[in-house]
Amino acid sequence: MHPAVADASVAGKKGEIKRESIAEIIILKSRYEPSTKLAYELMDHAKNTIDPVATSSEIHLVKSLSYTRS
C-alpha cells in the first residue's frame, strides 16, 4: 500500500468508452493533504503494483469518512 493511504474503497462505475470503469475513494493518513499531484501518484502506484488495467477513471482523496456499523 502507498504510504499516504490509510484506507481505500473502489467501485465499478458505468463508463461511456469502457462498459465499466473504476472509481476510488482514498482516505489519506493525517500528514497528507489531498492534491492533484498525489492523485496522479496514487494512480501510478496502482498501475505499477497491481496492473495497468487497474487505472481509475475517478479518484477522490479525503481526510476522513464516517463509517456505519454493519
C-alpha positions in Angstrom: 0.0 0.0 0.0 1.2 3.5 -0.7 2.4 5.3 2.4 -0.2 8.1 2.1 -3.2 5.7 2.2 -5.0 4.9 5.5 -7.9 3.1 3.8 -9.4 2.8 0.4 -12.6 1.7 -1.4 -13.2 1.1 -5.0 -16.4 0.6 -7.0 -17.4 -0.1 -10.6 -18.8 2.8 -12.4 -20.7 2.6 -15.7 -18.5 4.1 -18.4 -19.0 5.7 -21.8 -16.0 4.2 -23.5 -15.4 1.1 -21.4 -18.5 -0.7 -20.2 -17.3 -0.3 -16.6 -14.6 1.9 -15.1 -13.0 2.1 -11.6 -13.9 4.9 -9.1 -11.9 5.2 -5.9 -12.3 6.8 -2.6 -8.9 7.1 -0.7 -8.7 8.1 2.9 -5.4 9.8 3.5 -3.2 9.5 6.5 -3.3 12.6 8.7 0.0 14.0 7.5 -1.0 14.1 3.8 -3.2 16.6 2.1 -5.4 15.9 -1.0 -3.8 17.2 -4.2 -3.9 16.6 -7.9 -0.2 15.6 -7.7 -0.9 13.0 -5.1 -3.9 11.6 -7.0 -1.7 11.0 -10.1 1.0 9.5 -7.8 -1.6 7.0 -6.4 -2.9 6.1 -9.8 0.7 5.4 -11.0 1.3 3.3 -7.9 -1.8 1.2 -8.6 -0.7 0.7 -12.2 2.8 -0.3 -11.2 1.9 -2.6 -8.2 -1.4 -4.1 -9.2 -1.9 -3.9 -13.0 -2.1 -1.3 -15.8 -5.8 -2.2 -16.2 -6.3 -1.0 -12.6 -6.2 2.6 -13.7 -9.1 4.6 -12.1 -11.3 6.9 -14.1 -12.2 8.8 -11.0 -10.3 9.3 -7.7 -11.5 11.1 -4.6 -8.9 11.9 -1.9 -10.4 12.6 1.5 -9.2 13.2 5.1 -11.9 11.1 6.7 -15.2 9.3 6.2 -17.9 8.3 8.6 -18.3 4.5 8.9 -21.5 2.7 9.7 -21.7 -0.4 11.8 -22.8 -3.5 9.9 
